[in-house]
């Protein structure tokens, strides 16, 4: 399933900012696998003194960014599973700032968060591999907008690219 196959009615307008960071011909599973490898490599190369750095008061440090990505992907996996299984009830949004505030990510070791990201993403890859084409196209209501599992998978990969760009420009 390529990114170019996504239809506008499969995801709310806001999320295209992440999806559009990926090539048109990007395959969902291949993209999640390569995106995982690239992000883990990027994280492993970060200087130790940057993990607790924040470029501005009130902005997250890199530990908090990584925890945010992990938390967000857990929420997105639940949403993808729900829609693939035919859930018709709207699923609520979540307050990512509140999640970050309550995460206590600052006490975590970078290597542990990297391992957690890897394990969580590996689980996501198996989840998306388990969906057939019909399941990938089913839409549900996510935070007031339509969403399909396949769009959610591409959002996850694009969200990581967004944060790589942000870290590169503002933290390094």
Secondary structure by P-SEA (a helix, b strand, c coil): cccccccccccccccccccccccccccaaaaaaaaaaaaaaaaaaccccccccccccccccaaaaaaaaaaaaaaaaaaaaaaaaccccbbbbbcaaaaaaacccccccaaaaaaaaaaaaaaaaaaaaacccccccbbbbcccbbbcaaaaaaaaaaaaaaaaaaaacccc
